[in-house]
Amino acid sequence: MSEYIVRQYKKDNLQIIADFLIENSAYQVNESELTSQNIELSFKVKEIERFYLLFHGNKLIGTTRMFNYIYSAKQFQNGIYSGFLLLDPTERNSSAIKVLVDATH
């Protein structure tokens, strides 16, 4: 059985991220809008600190990210936040989640 591997985002991963999000219906936009260019722009606008990719073998099975702010109740809140935890439904198990979450520390 392959091990889980966590990698930090690199620009050349944008298309596999887009494909993963489309495959898992993760974004509330049209698939045609979910391009590598739009994801890169979103990372810049949201000041993504770290974006983690979880692989099982060569297959992307999960993501999570850290970013600098959130909007809550129309208020800007500074800090470091975790979000966008997404796992392939066929890979949702405690081992995969633990590996991904542990990588964010």
C-alpha positions in Angstrom: 0.0 0.0 0.0 1.3 3.5 -0.9 2.1 5.9 1.8 0.5 9.3 2.2 2.7 12.2 1.1 2.0 15.9 1.8 3.5 18.5 -0.4 3.1 22.3 -0.3 1.6 24.0 -3.3 3.8 24.9 -6.3 2.6 26.8 -9.3 2.9 23.8 -11.5 0.3 22.0 -9.3 -2.5 24.5 -10.3 -4.1 22.3 -12.9 -4.2 19.2 -10.8 -5.8 21.3 -8.0 -8.4 22.6 -10.4 -9.1 19.1 -11.6 -9.4 17.8 -8.0 -11.8 20.6 -7.1 -14.0 20.0 -10.1 -14.0 16.2 -9.5 -15.1 16.7 -6.0 -17.6 19.6 -6.7 -15.8 21.7 -4.1 -16.3 25.2 -5.5 -19.6 26.9 -5.9 -18.8 28.2 -9.4 -19.1 26.9 -12.9 -16.5 24.4 -13.9 -15.4 26.6 -16.7 -14.5 29.3 -14.2 -12.4 26.9 -12.1 -9.1 27.3 -14.0 -5.6 27.3 -12.9 -5.4 31.0 -13.5 -8.4 31.7 -11.3 -7.1 29.5 -8.5 -3.8 31.4 -8.7 -5.6 34.7 -8.5 -7.7 33.5 -5.6 -4.5 32.5 -3.7 -3.1 36.0 -4.2 -6.3 37.8 -3.2 -6.8 35.6 -0.1 -3.1 35.9 0.8 -2.7 32.1 1.1 0.1 31.4 3.5 0.4 27.7 2.9 -1.6 25.3 0.7 -1.1 21.6 1.3 -1.7 18.7 -1.1 -2.2 15.2 0.2 -1.2 12.4 -2.2 -1.9 8.7 -1.9 0.7 7.3 -4.3 0.6 9.6 -7.3 -3.1 10.6 -6.8 -4.1 13.9 -5.2 -6.6 13.0 -2.5 -6.8 16.0 -0.3 -6.1 19.7 0.3 -6.1 22.2 3.1 -4.7 25.7 3.4 -3.7 28.5 5.7 -4.5 32.1 5.0 -4.2 35.5 6.6 -7.8 36.7 7.2 -11.4 35.9 7.2 -14.6 37.9 6.9 -17.0 37.2 9.6 -20.2 39.1 10.3 -18.9 41.8 7.9 -15.8 42.2 10.0 -12.2 41.8 8.8 -10.3 39.5 11.2 -6.6 39.3 11.0 -4.7 36.2 12.0 -3.7 32.8 10.5 -6.6 30.6 9.6 -7.0 27.0 8.4 -9.6 26.1 5.9 -10.6 24.3 2.8 -10.1 20.8 4.2 -11.2 18.6 1.3 -10.6 14.9 1.0 -11.6 12.5 -1.8 -14.7 10.6 -0.5 -13.0 7.3 -1.1 -10.0 8.3 1.0 -11.7 9.7 4.0 -10.2 7.9 7.0 -8.4 9.0 10.2 -4.9 8.2 8.8 -5.3 10.5 5.8 -6.8 13.3 7.9 -4.1 13.0 10.5 -1.3 13.2 8.0 -2.8 16.3 6.4 -3.6 18.1 9.6 -0.2 17.3 11.1 1.5 18.9 8.1 -0.1 22.2 8.9 1.8 22.6 12.3 
